[in-house]
Amino acid sequence: MLKDIFSLLGAQDIVWLTGVIVAAVTTAIQGLSKKYKPWSWLARKFGSAMNKDMLDKLDTLSTKVNQLEKQDDERDAAMAEEHARAARRRILRCSDEIRRKERHSEEYFNNVLGDISHYKKYCDEHPEFENEKAVLAIRLVERTYEKCVSDNDFL
């Protein structure tokens, strides 16, 4: 019987019918199977092929963004270290001024105490940073501030 049907069909009709049968079987597998998804697989492959140039450019762009983020992080780290060094310089300068018996306002002390807090925090977070350079100066500034508060002896 199938032989009779195929004898009535031309080659073009047989190809078309085969395509319809393959599509129907593929659709049935897609819908019934949890593991095999032929249409999804085909769509992914087709999409990847169509978007290959764009995906390559996206990978290149992603690499460049990562490089820029790394440079930004390095710049932020360098700026934070420079800020800590500047705070240490101000602390040392204040300590030197105290040793020379210069008097200071409460606002000046508040700024230097802010520098001390920032400097100590930076040193705690960055143990590789040279932090033993201002220990005595910090102690002198803090003791002098406490004395000025207790004696009400600000400039």
Secondary structure, DSSP 8 states (H G I E B T S, - for coil): -HHHHHHHS-HHHHHHHHHHHHHHHHHHHHHH-SS--HHHHHHHHHHHHHTHHHHHHHHHHHHHHHHHHHHHHHHHHHHHHHHHHHHHHHHHHHHHHHHTT----HHHHHHHHHHHHHHHHHHHH-TTS--TTSHHHHHHHHHHHHHHHHHT---
